[in-house]
Amino acid sequence: MANNMKAELIALLQGIRIALERGLVPLEVNVDCKEIITLIQGEHPTYENILTDCRDLLQILGNPPIHHDFRETN
């Protein structure tokens, strides 16, 4: 599970970076992994570097809302 979570977080980080590079605002973030939302809002020592990068970039983008979508609709 840890590798899957890291992959999800890296994908989120890459998506946020693309949005920032292209100036895609306003932005709404949709994820198909509920745990990502929990991690972004909290702390986890294993993923803290990636989470900090995500939070910092999200703040630059105006802290867009993050929503859960089922995998089939994402």
PDB file of N, H, CA, C and O in Angstrom:
ATOM      1  N   MET A   1       0.820  -1.205   0.000  1.00  0.00           N
ATOM      2  CA  MET A   1       0.000   0.000   0.000  1.00  0.00           C
ATOM      3  C   MET A   1       0.858   1.261   0.000  1.00  0.00           C
ATOM      4  O   MET A   1       0.495   2.264  -0.615  1.00  0.00           O
ATOM      5  N   ALA A   2       1.994   1.210   0.690  1.00  0.00           N
ATOM      6  H   ALA A   2       2.289   0.395   1.190  1.00  0.00           H
ATOM      7  CA  ALA A   2       2.845   2.397   0.785  1.00  0.00           C
ATOM      8  C   ALA A   2       3.307   2.868  -0.587  1.00  0.00           C
ATOM      9  O   ALA A   2       3.327   4.071  -0.851  1.00  0.00           O
ATOM     10  N   ASN A   3       3.678   1.943  -1.459  1.00  0.00           N
ATOM     11  H   ASN A   3       3.662   0.966  -1.245  1.00  0.00           H
ATOM     12  CA  ASN A   3       4.124   2.337  -2.792  1.00  0.00           C
ATOM     13  C   ASN A   3       2.988   2.941  -3.604  1.00  0.00           C
ATOM     14  O   ASN A   3       3.204   3.878  -4.372  1.00  0.00           O
ATOM     15  N   ASN A   4       1.774   2.407  -3.440  1.00  0.00           N
ATOM     16  H   ASN A   4       1.599   1.645  -2.816  1.00  0.00           H
ATOM     17  CA  ASN A   4       0.620   2.979  -4.134  1.00  0.00           C
ATOM     18  C   ASN A   4       0.348   4.401  -3.659  1.00  0.00           C
ATOM     19  O   ASN A   4       0.063   5.284  -4.467  1.00  0.00           O
ATOM     20  N   MET A   5       0.436   4.623  -2.356  1.00  0.00           N
ATOM     21  H   MET A   5       0.668   3.905  -1.699  1.00  0.00           H
ATOM     22  CA  MET A   5       0.189   5.953  -1.804  1.00  0.00           C
ATOM     23  C   MET A   5       1.243   6.935  -2.293  1.00  0.00           C
ATOM     24  O   MET A   5       0.921   8.070  -2.646  1.00  0.00           O
ATOM     25  N   LYS A   6       2.484   6.512  -2.315  1.00  0.00           N
ATOM     26  H   LYS A   6       2.746   5.591  -2.028  1.00  0.00           H
ATOM     27  CA  LYS A   6       3.545   7.392  -2.807  1.00  0.00           C
ATOM     28  C   LYS A   6       3.310   7.729  -4.275  1.00  0.00           C
ATOM     29  O   LYS A   6       3.500   8.873  -4.686  1.00  0.00           O
ATOM     30  N   ALA A   7       2.904   6.753  -5.056  1.00  0.00           N
ATOM     31  H   ALA A   7       2.750   5.824  -4.722  1.00  0.00           H
ATOM     32  CA  ALA A   7       2.617   6.998  -6.472  1.00  0.00           C
ATOM     33  C   ALA A   7       1.467   7.990  -6.632  1.00  0.00           C
ATOM     34  O   ALA A   7       1.521   8.871  -7.490  1.00  0.00           O
ATOM     35  N   GLU A   8       0.431   7.852  -5.811  1.00  0.00           N
ATOM     36  H   GLU A   8       0.387   7.136  -5.113  1.00  0.00           H
ATOM     37  CA  GLU A   8      -0.700   8.787  -5.853  1.00  0.00           C
ATOM     38  C   GLU A   8      -0.240  10.203  -5.506  1.00  0.00           C
ATOM     39  O   GLU A   8      -0.632  11.169  -6.161  1.00  0.00           O
ATOM     40  N   LEU A   9       0.586  10.318  -4.481  1.00  0.00           N
ATOM     41  H   LEU A   9       0.905   9.534  -3.948  1.00  0.00           H
ATOM     42  CA  LEU A   9       1.077  11.635  -4.066  1.00  0.00           C
ATOM     43  C   LEU A   9       1.983  12.265  -5.118  1.00  0.00           C
ATOM     44  O   LEU A   9       1.906  13.469  -5.365  1.00  0.00           O
ATOM     45  N   ILE A  10       2.831  11.467  -5.730  1.00  0.00           N
ATOM     46  H   ILE A  10       2.894  10.489  -5.529  1.00  0.00           H
ATOM     47  CA  ILE A  10       3.706  11.991  -6.784  1.00  0.00           C
ATOM     48  C   ILE A  10       2.877  12.454  -7.979  1.00  0.00           C
ATOM     49  O   ILE A  10       3.171  13.490  -8.576  1.00  0.00           O
ATOM     50  N   ALA A  11       1.853  11.696  -8.327  1.00  0.00           N
ATOM     51  H   ALA A  11       1.614  10.855  -7.842  1.00  0.00           H
ATOM     52  CA  ALA A  11       0.969  12.100  -9.428  1.00  0.00           C
ATOM     53  C   ALA A  11       0.267  13.413  -9.097  1.00  0.00           C
ATOM     54  O   ALA A  11       0.144  14.289  -9.954  1.00  0.00           O
ATOM     55  N   LEU A  12      -0.189  13.549  -7.860  1.00  0.00           N
ATOM     56  H   LEU A  12      -0.089  12.838  -7.164  1.00  0.00           H
ATOM     57  CA  LEU A  12      -0.824  14.801  -7.437  1.00  0.00           C
ATOM     58  C   LEU A  12       0.166  15.954  -7.541  1.00  0.00           C
ATOM     59  O   LEU A  12      -0.166  17.013  -8.073  1.00  0.00           O
ATOM     60  N   LEU A  13       1.366  15.754  -7.041  1.00  0.00           N
ATOM     61  H   LEU A  13       1.636  14.893  -6.609  1.00  0.00           H
ATOM     62  CA  LEU A  13       2.386  16.798  -7.090  1.00  0.00           C
ATOM     63  C   LEU A  13       2.689  17.202  -8.529  1.00  0.00           C
ATOM     64  O   LEU A  13       2.803  18.392  -8.825  1.00  0.00           O
ATOM     65  N   GLN A  14       2.818  16.246  -9.407  1.00  0.00           N
ATOM     66  H   GLN A  14       2.725  15.280  -9.166  1.00  0.00           H
ATOM     67  CA  GLN A  14       3.084  16.551 -10.818  1.00  0.00           C
ATOM     68  C   GLN A  14       1.925  17.328 -11.440  1.00  0.00           C
ATOM     69  O   GLN A  14       2.139  18.265 -12.210  1.00  0.00           O
ATOM     70  N   GLY A  15       0.713  16.939 -11.107  1.00  0.00           N
ATOM     71  H   GLY A  15       0.539  16.178 -10.481  1.00  0.00           H
ATOM     72  CA  GLY A  15      -0.452  17.657 -11.622  1.00  0.00           C
ATOM     73  C   GLY A  15      -0.504  19.091 -11.125  1.00  0.00           C
ATOM     74  O   GLY A  15      -0.821  20.007 -11.884  1.00  0.00           O
ATOM     75  N   ILE A  16      -0.194  19.283  -9.858  1.00  0.00           N
ATOM     76  H   ILE A  16       0.063  18.539  -9.242  1.00  0.00           H
ATOM     77  CA  ILE A  16      -0.180  20.634  -9.292  1.00  0.00           C
ATOM     78  C   ILE A  16       0.906  21.469  -9.959  1.00  0.00           C
ATOM     79  O   ILE A  16       0.687  22.643 -10.261  1.00  0.00           O
ATOM     80  N   ARG A  17       2.065  20.881 -10.190  1.00  0.00           N
ATOM     81  H   ARG A  17       2.243  19.928  -9.945  1.00  0.00           H
ATOM     82  CA  ARG A  17       3.154  21.608 -10.864  1.00  0.00           C
ATOM     83  C   ARG A  17       2.746  22.028 -12.276  1.00  0.00           C
ATOM     84  O   ARG A  17       3.027  23.149 -12.698  1.00  0.00           O
ATOM     85  N   ILE A  18       2.095  21.142 -12.992  1.00  0.00           N
ATOM     86  H   ILE A  18       1.866  20.230 -12.649  1.00  0.00           H
ATOM     87  CA  ILE A  18       1.631  21.468 -14.349  1.00  0.00           C
ATOM     88  C   ILE A  18       0.633  22.616 -14.299  1.00  0.00           C
ATOM     89  O   ILE A  18       0.713  23.548 -15.099  1.00  0.00           O
ATOM     90  N   ALA A  19      -0.306  22.551 -13.358  1.00  0.00           N
ATOM     91  H   ALA A  19      -0.370  21.794 -12.708  1.00  0.00           H
ATOM     92  CA  ALA A  19      -1.300  23.619 -13.224  1.00  0.00           C
ATOM     93  C   ALA A  19      -0.622  24.955 -12.942  1.00  0.00           C
ATOM     94  O   ALA A  19      -1.014  25.982 -13.496  1.00  0.00           O
ATOM     95  N   LEU A  20       0.383  24.941 -12.091  1.00  0.00           N
ATOM     96  H   LEU A  20       0.701  24.107 -11.641  1.00  0.00           H
ATOM     97  CA  LEU A  20       1.100  26.167 -11.757  1.00  0.00           C
ATOM     98  C   LEU A  20       1.880  26.691 -12.962  1.00  0.00           C
ATOM     99  O   LEU A  20       1.838  27.885 -13.257  1.00  0.00           O
ATOM    100  N   GLU A  21       2.589  25.803 -13.655  1.00  0.00           N
ATOM    101  H   GLU A  21       2.623  24.833 -13.415  1.00  0.00           H
ATOM    102  CA  GLU A  21       3.376  26.207 -14.828  1.00  0.00           C
ATOM    103  C   GLU A  21       2.501  26.807 -15.918  1.00  0.00           C
ATOM    104  O   GLU A  21       2.918  27.733 -16.613  1.00  0.00           O
ATOM    105  N   ARG A  22       1.297  26.285 -16.068  1.00  0.00           N
ATOM    106  H   ARG A  22       0.958  25.533 -15.504  1.00  0.00           H
ATOM    107  CA  ARG A  22       0.408  26.741 -17.144  1.00  0.00           C
ATOM    108  C   ARG A  22      -0.568  27.819 -16.695  1.00  0.00           C
ATOM    109  O   ARG A  22      -1.368  28.308 -17.492  1.00  0.00           O
ATOM    110  N   GLY A  23      -0.503  28.186 -15.433  1.00  0.00           N
ATOM    111  H   GLY A  23       0.148  27.789 -14.786  1.00  0.00           H
ATOM    112  CA  GLY A  23      -1.382  29.232 -14.920  1.00  0.00           C
ATOM    113  C   GLY A  23      -2.845  28.839 -14.921  1.00  0.00           C
ATOM    114  O   GLY A  23      -3.712  29.668 -15.197  1.00  0.00           O
ATOM    115  N   LEU A  24      -3.123  27.596 -14.617  1.00  0.00           N
ATOM    116  H   LEU A  24      -2.419  26.923 -14.393  1.00  0.00           H
ATOM    117  CA  LEU A  24      -4.495  27.091 -14.651  1.00  0.00           C
ATOM    118  C   LEU A  24      -5.231  27.445 -13.361  1.00  0.00           C
ATOM    119  O   LEU A  24      -5.327  26.634 -12.440  1.00  0.00           O
ATOM    120  N   VAL A  25      -5.740  28.655 -13.318  1.00  0.00           N
ATOM    121  H   VAL A  25      -5.662  29.313 -14.066  1.00  0.00           H
ATOM    122  CA  VAL A  25      -6.539  29.101 -12.177  1.00  0.00           C
ATOM    123  C   VAL A  25      -7.806  29.758 -12.702  1.00  0.00           C
ATOM    124  O   VAL A  25      -7.760  30.360 -13.775  1.00  0.00           O
ATOM    125  N   PRO A  26      -8.908  29.677 -12.020  1.00  0.00           N
ATOM    126  CA  PRO A  26      -9.076  28.945 -10.771  1.00  0.00           C
ATOM    127  C   PRO A  26      -8.968  27.439 -11.009  1.00  0.00           C
ATOM    128  O   PRO A  26      -9.209  26.939 -12.107  1.00  0.00           O
ATOM    129  N   LEU A  27      -8.603  26.748  -9.952  1.00  0.00           N
ATOM    130  H   LEU A  27      -8.407  27.154  -9.060  1.00  0.00           H
ATOM    131  CA  LEU A  27      -8.336  25.323 -10.043  1.00  0.00           C
ATOM    132  C   LEU A  27      -9.176  24.574  -9.026  1.00  0.00           C
ATOM    133  O   LEU A  27      -9.422  25.066  -7.925  1.00  0.00           O
ATOM    134  N   GLU A  28      -9.609  23.396  -9.397  1.00  0.00           N
ATOM    135  H   GLU A  28      -9.410  22.996 -10.291  1.00  0.00           H
ATOM    136  CA  GLU A  28     -10.264  22.467  -8.485  1.00  0.00           C
ATOM    137  C   GLU A  28      -9.550  21.137  -8.637  1.00  0.00           C
ATOM    138  O   GLU A  28      -9.388  20.642  -9.752  1.00  0.00           O
ATOM    139  N   VAL A  29      -9.126  20.558  -7.537  1.00  0.00           N
ATOM    140  H   VAL A  29      -9.258  20.959  -6.631  1.00  0.00           H
ATOM    141  CA  VAL A  29      -8.372  19.308  -7.561  1.00  0.00           C
ATOM    142  C   VAL A  29      -9.315  18.155  -7.240  1.00  0.00           C
ATOM    143  O   VAL A  29     -10.022  18.183  -6.233  1.00  0.00           O
ATOM    144  N   ASN A  30      -9.322  17.151  -8.096  1.00  0.00           N
ATOM    145  H   ASN A  30      -8.747  17.128  -8.915  1.00  0.00           H
ATOM    146  CA  ASN A  30     -10.132  15.956  -7.881  1.00  0.00           C
ATOM    147  C   ASN A  30      -9.212  14.754  -7.800  1.00  0.00           C
ATOM    148  O   ASN A  30      -8.371  14.539  -8.674  1.00  0.00           O
ATOM    149  N   VAL A  31      -9.378  13.972  -6.743  1.00  0.00           N
ATOM    150  H   VAL A  31     -10.061  14.146  -6.034  1.00  0.00           H
ATOM    151  CA  VAL A  31      -8.570  12.774  -6.549  1.00  0.00           C
ATOM    152  C   VAL A  31      -9.486  11.580  -6.342  1.00  0.00           C
ATOM    153  O   VAL A  31     -10.604  11.722  -5.846  1.00  0.00           O
ATOM    154  N   ASP A  32      -9.009  10.403  -6.722  1.00  0.00           N
ATOM    155  H   ASP A  32      -8.101  10.287  -7.125  1.00  0.00           H
ATOM    156  CA  ASP A  32      -9.821   9.201  -6.534  1.00  0.00           C
ATOM    157  C   ASP A  32      -9.369   8.384  -5.330  1.00  0.00           C
ATOM    158  O   ASP A  32      -9.785   7.238  -5.160  1.00  0.00           O
ATOM    159  N   CYS A  33      -8.529   8.968  -4.508  1.00  0.00           N
ATOM    160  H   CYS A  33      -8.192   9.899  -4.646  1.00  0.00           H
ATOM    161  CA  CYS A  33      -8.017   8.304  -3.306  1.00  0.00           C
ATOM    162  C   CYS A  33      -8.325   9.198  -2.100  1.00  0.00           C
ATOM    163  O   CYS A  33      -7.680  10.228  -1.904  1.00  0.00           O
ATOM    164  N   LYS A  34      -9.308   8.800  -1.302  1.00  0.00           N
ATOM    165  H   LYS A  34      -9.832   7.964  -1.461  1.00  0.00           H
ATOM    166  CA  LYS A  34      -9.710   9.611  -0.146  1.00  0.00           C
ATOM    167  C   LYS A  34      -8.557   9.860   0.817  1.00  0.00           C
ATOM    168  O   LYS A  34      -8.497  10.908   1.460  1.00  0.00           O
ATOM    169  N   GLU A  35      -7.650   8.909   0.917  1.00  0.00           N
ATOM    170  H   GLU A  35      -7.699   8.057   0.395  1.00  0.00           H
ATOM    171  CA  GLU A  35      -6.533   9.048   1.841  1.00  0.00           C
ATOM    172  C   GLU A  35      -5.641  10.236   1.489  1.00  0.00           C
ATOM    173  O   GLU A  35      -5.010  10.824   2.368  1.00  0.00           O
ATOM    174  N   ILE A  36      -5.588  10.588   0.215  1.00  0.00           N
ATOM    175  H   ILE A  36      -6.101  10.111  -0.499  1.00  0.00           H
ATOM    176  CA  ILE A  36      -4.790  11.742  -0.213  1.00  0.00           C
ATOM    177  C   ILE A  36      -5.313  13.009   0.454  1.00  0.00           C
ATOM    178  O   ILE A  36      -4.529  13.829   0.930  1.00  0.00           O
ATOM    179  N   ILE A  37      -6.615  13.168   0.490  1.00  0.00           N
ATOM    180  H   ILE A  37      -7.252  12.502   0.102  1.00  0.00           H
ATOM    181  CA  ILE A  37      -7.211  14.346   1.119  1.00  0.00           C
ATOM    182  C   ILE A  37      -6.845  14.384   2.599  1.00  0.00           C
ATOM    183  O   ILE A  37      -6.474  15.431   3.129  1.00  0.00           O
ATOM    184  N   THR A  38      -6.950  13.243   3.256  1.00  0.00           N
ATOM    185  H   THR A  38      -7.251  12.392   2.826  1.00  0.00           H
ATOM    186  CA  THR A  38      -6.600  13.155   4.677  1.00  0.00           C
ATOM    187  C   THR A  38      -5.133  13.510   4.897  1.00  0.00           C
ATOM    188  O   THR A  38      -4.800  14.233   5.836  1.00  0.00           O
ATOM    189  N   LEU A  39      -4.266  13.006   4.042  1.00  0.00           N
ATOM    190  H   LEU A  39      -4.536  12.419   3.279  1.00  0.00           H
ATOM    191  CA  LEU A  39      -2.836  13.291   4.182  1.00  0.00           C
ATOM    192  C   LEU A  39      -2.528  14.767   3.946  1.00  0.00           C
ATOM    193  O   LEU A  39      -1.732  15.356   4.678  1.00  0.00           O
ATOM    194  N   ILE A  40      -3.143  15.365   2.944  1.00  0.00           N
ATOM    195  H   ILE A  40      -3.790  14.887   2.349  1.00  0.00           H
ATOM    196  CA  ILE A  40      -2.904  16.778   2.642  1.00  0.00           C
ATOM    197  C   ILE A  40      -3.318  17.645   3.826  1.00  0.00           C
ATOM    198  O   ILE A  40      -2.676  18.653   4.121  1.00  0.00           O
ATOM    199  N   GLN A  41      -4.386  17.251   4.498  1.00  0.00           N
ATOM    200  H   GLN A  41      -4.908  16.432   4.259  1.00  0.00           H
ATOM    201  CA  GLN A  41      -4.894  18.037   5.626  1.00  0.00           C
ATOM    202  C   GLN A  41      -4.179  17.730   6.936  1.00  0.00           C
ATOM    203  O   GLN A  41      -4.336  18.466   7.910  1.00  0.00           O
ATOM    204  N   GLY A  42      -3.398  16.656   6.973  1.00  0.00           N
ATOM    205  H   GLY A  42      -3.271  16.059   6.181  1.00  0.00           H
ATOM    206  CA  GLY A  42      -2.742  16.255   8.214  1.00  0.00           C
ATOM    207  C   GLY A  42      -1.245  16.105   8.033  1.00  0.00           C
ATOM    208  O   GLY A  42      -0.613  16.834   7.269  1.00  0.00           O
ATOM    209  N   GLU A  43      -0.694  15.144   8.753  1.00  0.00           N
ATOM    210  H   GLU A  43      -1.207  14.551   9.375  1.00  0.00           H
ATOM    211  CA  GLU A  43       0.747  14.904   8.685  1.00  0.00           C
ATOM    212  C   GLU A  43       1.007  13.408   8.576  1.00  0.00           C
ATOM    213  O   GLU A  43       0.237  12.590   9.080  1.00  0.00           O
ATOM    214  N   HIS A  44       2.086  13.072   7.921  1.00  0.00           N
ATOM    215  H   HIS A  44       2.711  13.736   7.512  1.00  0.00           H
ATOM    216  CA  HIS A  44       2.519  11.680   7.826  1.00  0.00           C
ATOM    217  C   HIS A  44       4.024  11.707   7.602  1.00  0.00           C
ATOM    218  O   HIS A  44       4.486  12.172   6.561  1.00  0.00           O
ATOM    219  N   PRO A  45       4.798  11.209   8.572  1.00  0.00           N
ATOM    220  CA  PRO A  45       6.261  11.333   8.473  1.00  0.00           C
ATOM    221  C   PRO A  45       6.868  10.694   7.228  1.00  0.00           C
ATOM    222  O   PRO A  45       7.868  11.191   6.710  1.00  0.00           O
ATOM    223  N   THR A  46       6.290   9.619   6.747  1.00  0.00           N
ATOM    224  H   THR A  46       5.477   9.215   7.167  1.00  0.00           H
ATOM    225  CA  THR A  46       6.846   8.935   5.577  1.00  0.00           C
ATOM    226  C   THR A  46       6.759   9.798   4.321  1.00  0.00           C
ATOM    227  O   THR A  46       7.654   9.764   3.476  1.00  0.00           O
ATOM    228  N   TYR A  47       5.690  10.563   4.203  1.00  0.00           N
ATOM    229  H   TYR A  47       4.964  10.590   4.889  1.00  0.00           H
ATOM    230  CA  TYR A  47       5.439  11.333   2.979  1.00  0.00           C
ATOM    231  C   TYR A  47       5.565  12.841   3.195  1.00  0.00           C
ATOM    232  O   TYR A  47       5.139  13.621   2.343  1.00  0.00           O
ATOM    233  N   GLU A  48       6.139  13.257   4.312  1.00  0.00           N
ATOM    234  H   GLU A  48       6.485  12.623   5.004  1.00  0.00           H
ATOM    235  CA  GLU A  48       6.098  14.674   4.663  1.00  0.00           C
ATOM    236  C   GLU A  48       6.750  15.569   3.608  1.00  0.00           C
ATOM    237  O   GLU A  48       6.264  16.677   3.378  1.00  0.00           O
ATOM    238  N   ASN A  49       7.823  15.135   2.965  1.00  0.00           N
ATOM    239  H   ASN A  49       8.218  14.235   3.152  1.00  0.00           H
ATOM    240  CA  ASN A  49       8.462  15.974   1.936  1.00  0.00           C
ATOM    241  C   ASN A  49       7.531  16.217   0.757  1.00  0.00           C
ATOM    242  O   ASN A  49       7.392  17.351   0.298  1.00  0.00           O
ATOM    243  N   ILE A  50       6.899  15.168   0.268  1.00  0.00           N
ATOM    244  H   ILE A  50       7.012  14.247   0.641  1.00  0.00           H
ATOM    245  CA  ILE A  50       5.969  15.313  -0.858  1.00  0.00           C
ATOM    246  C   ILE A  50       4.762  16.139  -0.430  1.00  0.00           C
ATOM    247  O   ILE A  50       4.304  17.008  -1.172  1.00  0.00           O
ATOM    248  N   LEU A  51       4.246  15.867   0.769  1.00  0.00           N
ATOM    249  H   LEU A  51       4.618  15.161   1.372  1.00  0.00           H
ATOM    250  CA  LEU A  51       3.086  16.606   1.261  1.00  0.00           C
ATOM    251  C   LEU A  51       3.395  18.090   1.407  1.00  0.00           C
ATOM    252  O   LEU A  51       2.567  18.934   1.065  1.00  0.00           O
ATOM    253  N   THR A  52       4.568  18.407   1.906  1.00  0.00           N
ATOM    254  H   THR A  52       5.240  17.722   2.184  1.00  0.00           H
ATOM    255  CA  THR A  52       4.958  19.812   2.054  1.00  0.00           C
ATOM    256  C   THR A  52       5.037  20.490   0.695  1.00  0.00           C
ATOM    257  O   THR A  52       4.575  21.621   0.542  1.00  0.00           O
ATOM    258  N   ASP A  53       5.614  19.819  -0.289  1.00  0.00           N
ATOM    259  H   ASP A  53       5.989  18.901  -0.165  1.00  0.00           H
ATOM    260  CA  ASP A  53       5.674  20.382  -1.646  1.00  0.00           C
ATOM    261  C   ASP A  53       4.269  20.618  -2.193  1.00  0.00           C
ATOM    262  O   ASP A  53       3.991  21.672  -2.765  1.00  0.00           O
ATOM    263  N   CYS A  54       3.386  19.639  -2.018  1.00  0.00           N
ATOM    264  H   CYS A  54       3.611  18.783  -1.553  1.00  0.00           H
ATOM    265  CA  CYS A  54       2.002  19.784  -2.490  1.00  0.00           C
ATOM    266  C   CYS A  54       1.324  20.969  -1.810  1.00  0.00           C
ATOM    267  O   CYS A  54       0.710  21.803  -2.475  1.00  0.00           O
ATOM    268  N   ARG A  55       1.434  21.041  -0.500  1.00  0.00           N
ATOM    269  H   ARG A  55       1.933  20.363   0.040  1.00  0.00           H
ATOM    270  CA  ARG A  55       0.787  22.125   0.249  1.00  0.00           C
ATOM    271  C   ARG A  55       1.331  23.488  -0.169  1.00  0.00           C
ATOM    272  O   ARG A  55       0.565  24.436  -0.342  1.00  0.00           O
ATOM    273  N   ASP A  56       2.644  23.590  -0.331  1.00  0.00           N
ATOM    274  H   ASP A  56       3.267  22.820  -0.190  1.00  0.00           H
ATOM    275  CA  ASP A  56       3.249  24.866  -0.728  1.00  0.00           C
ATOM    276  C   ASP A  56       2.739  25.314  -2.090  1.00  0.00           C
ATOM    277  O   ASP A  56       2.390  26.480  -2.272  1.00  0.00           O
ATOM    278  N   LEU A  57       2.696  24.394  -3.045  1.00  0.00           N
ATOM    279  H   LEU A  57       2.979  23.446  -2.898  1.00  0.00           H
ATOM    280  CA  LEU A  57       2.227  24.751  -4.386  1.00  0.00           C
ATOM    281  C   LEU A  57       0.733  25.047  -4.390  1.00  0.00           C
ATOM    282  O   LEU A  57       0.281  25.953  -5.090  1.00  0.00           O
ATOM    283  N   LEU A  58      -0.033  24.292  -3.616  1.00  0.00           N
ATOM    284  H   LEU A  58       0.334  23.556  -3.048  1.00  0.00           H
ATOM    285  CA  LEU A  58      -1.471  24.564  -3.521  1.00  0.00           C
ATOM    286  C   LEU A  58      -1.715  25.950  -2.935  1.00  0.00           C
ATOM    287  O   LEU A  58      -2.639  26.649  -3.350  1.00  0.00           O
ATOM    288  N   GLN A  59      -0.895  26.342  -1.980  1.00  0.00           N
ATOM    289  H   GLN A  59      -0.144  25.774  -1.643  1.00  0.00           H
ATOM    290  CA  GLN A  59      -1.035  27.676  -1.399  1.00  0.00           C
ATOM    291  C   GLN A  59      -0.763  28.748  -2.451  1.00  0.00           C
ATOM    292  O   GLN A  59      -1.475  29.750  -2.512  1.00  0.00           O
ATOM    293  N   ILE A  60       0.252  28.546  -3.272  1.00  0.00           N
ATOM    294  H   ILE A  60       0.830  27.732  -3.223  1.00  0.00           H
ATOM    295  CA  ILE A  60       0.552  29.491  -4.350  1.00  0.00           C
ATOM    296  C   ILE A  60      -0.631  29.603  -5.301  1.00  0.00           C
ATOM    297  O   ILE A  60      -0.905  30.676  -5.839  1.00  0.00           O
ATOM    298  N   LEU A  61      -1.330  28.491  -5.507  1.00  0.00           N
ATOM    299  H   LEU A  61      -1.108  27.619  -5.071  1.00  0.00           H
ATOM    300  CA  LEU A  61      -2.490  28.464  -6.406  1.00  0.00           C
ATOM    301  C   LEU A  61      -3.774  28.937  -5.715  1.00  0.00           C
ATOM    302  O   LEU A  61      -4.856  28.829  -6.292  1.00  0.00           O
ATOM    303  N   GLY A  62      -3.668  29.452  -4.508  1.00  0.00           N
ATOM    304  H   GLY A  62      -2.789  29.540  -4.040  1.00  0.00           H
ATOM    305  CA  GLY A  62      -4.837  29.983  -3.819  1.00  0.00           C
ATOM    306  C   GLY A  62      -5.613  28.948  -3.020  1.00  0.00           C
ATOM    307  O   GLY A  62      -6.800  29.134  -2.748  1.00  0.00           O
ATOM    308  N   ASN A  63      -4.955  27.863  -2.643  1.00  0.00           N
ATOM    309  H   ASN A  63      -3.991  27.712  -2.864  1.00  0.00           H
ATOM    310  CA  ASN A  63      -5.586  26.780  -1.875  1.00  0.00           C
ATOM    311  C   ASN A  63      -6.891  26.296  -2.508  1.00  0.00           C
ATOM    312  O   ASN A  63      -7.958  26.412  -1.905  1.00  0.00           O
ATOM    313  N   PRO A  64      -6.802  25.761  -3.708  1.00  0.00           N
ATOM    314  CA  PRO A  64      -8.016  25.278  -4.371  1.00  0.00           C
ATOM    315  C   PRO A  64      -8.638  24.121  -3.593  1.00  0.00           C
ATOM    316  O   PRO A  64      -7.940  23.409  -2.871  1.00  0.00           O
ATOM    317  N   PRO A  65      -9.948  23.935  -3.739  1.00  0.00           N
ATOM    318  CA  PRO A  65     -10.601  22.816  -3.046  1.00  0.00           C
ATOM    319  C   PRO A  65     -10.126  21.478  -3.610  1.00  0.00           C
ATOM    320  O   PRO A  65      -9.837  21.355  -4.800  1.00  0.00           O
ATOM    321  N   ILE A  66     -10.053  20.489  -2.737  1.00  0.00           N
ATOM    322  H   ILE A  66     -10.288  20.588  -1.771  1.00  0.00           H
ATOM    323  CA  ILE A  66      -9.681  19.133  -3.140  1.00  0.00           C
ATOM    324  C   ILE A  66     -10.872  18.236  -2.856  1.00  0.00           C
ATOM    325  O   ILE A  66     -11.342  18.158  -1.721  1.00  0.00           O
ATOM    326  N   HIS A  67     -11.357  17.564  -3.884  1.00  0.00           N
ATOM    327  H   HIS A  67     -10.975  17.628  -4.806  1.00  0.00           H
ATOM    328  CA  HIS A  67     -12.543  16.720  -3.765  1.00  0.00           C
ATOM    329  C   HIS A  67     -12.215  15.279  -4.118  1.00  0.00           C
ATOM    330  O   HIS A  67     -11.296  15.000  -4.889  1.00  0.00           O
ATOM    331  N   HIS A  68     -12.983  14.380  -3.542  1.00  0.00           N
ATOM    332  H   HIS A  68     -13.729  14.607  -2.916  1.00  0.00           H
ATOM    333  CA  HIS A  68     -12.866  12.962  -3.893  1.00  0.00           C
ATOM    334  C   HIS A  68     -13.851  12.651  -5.007  1.00  0.00           C
ATOM    335  O   HIS A  68     -15.026  13.008  -4.923  1.00  0.00           O
ATOM    336  N   ASP A  69     -13.380  11.996  -6.033  1.00  0.00           N
ATOM    337  H   ASP A  69     -12.426  11.706  -6.102  1.00  0.00           H
ATOM    338  CA  ASP A  69     -14.212  11.455  -7.108  1.00  0.00           C
ATOM    339  C   ASP A  69     -13.924   9.970  -7.186  1.00  0.00           C
ATOM    340  O   ASP A  69     -12.785   9.540  -7.001  1.00  0.00           O
ATOM    341  N   PHE A  70     -14.940   9.201  -7.455  1.00  0.00           N
ATOM    342  H   PHE A  70     -15.864   9.550  -7.605  1.00  0.00           H
ATOM    343  CA  PHE A  70     -14.708   7.779  -7.649  1.00  0.00           C
ATOM    344  C   PHE A  70     -13.861   7.578  -8.895  1.00  0.00           C
ATOM    345  O   PHE A  70     -13.957   8.346  -9.851  1.00  0.00           O
ATOM    346  N   ARG A  71     -13.053   6.568  -8.880  1.00  0.00           N
ATOM    347  H   ARG A  71     -12.975   5.943  -8.102  1.00  0.00           H
ATOM    348  CA  ARG A  71     -12.113   6.294  -9.967  1.00  0.00           C
ATOM    349  C   ARG A  71     -12.798   6.301 -11.337  1.00  0.00           C
ATOM    350  O   ARG A  71     -12.216   6.746 -12.326  1.00  0.00           O
ATOM    351  N   GLU A  72     -14.013   5.814 -11.386  1.00  0.00           N
ATOM    352  H   GLU A  72     -14.486   5.452 -10.583  1.00  0.00           H
ATOM    353  CA  GLU A  72     -14.730   5.726 -12.664  1.00  0.00           C
ATOM    354  C   GLU A  72     -15.052   7.095 -13.253  1.00  0.00           C
ATOM    355  O   GLU A  72     -15.204   7.220 -14.468  1.00  0.00           O
ATOM    356  N   THR A  73     -15.158   8.123 -12.413  1.00  0.00           N
ATOM    357  H   THR A  73     -15.035   8.022 -11.426  1.00  0.00           H
ATOM    358  CA  THR A  73     -15.506   9.453 -12.910  1.00  0.00           C
ATOM    359  C   THR A  73     -14.318  10.394 -12.958  1.00  0.00           C
ATOM    360  O   THR A  73     -14.444  11.524 -13.429  1.00  0.00           O
ATOM    361  N   ASN A  74     -13.182   9.954 -12.485  1.00  0.00           N
ATOM    362  H   ASN A  74     -13.079   9.035 -12.103  1.00  0.00           H
ATOM    363  CA  ASN A  74     -12.001  10.812 -12.414  1.00  0.00           C
ATOM    364  C   ASN A  74     -11.220  10.739 -13.707  1.00  0.00           C
ATOM    365  O   ASN A  74     -10.187  11.395 -13.843  1.00  0.00           O
TER     366      ASN A  74
END
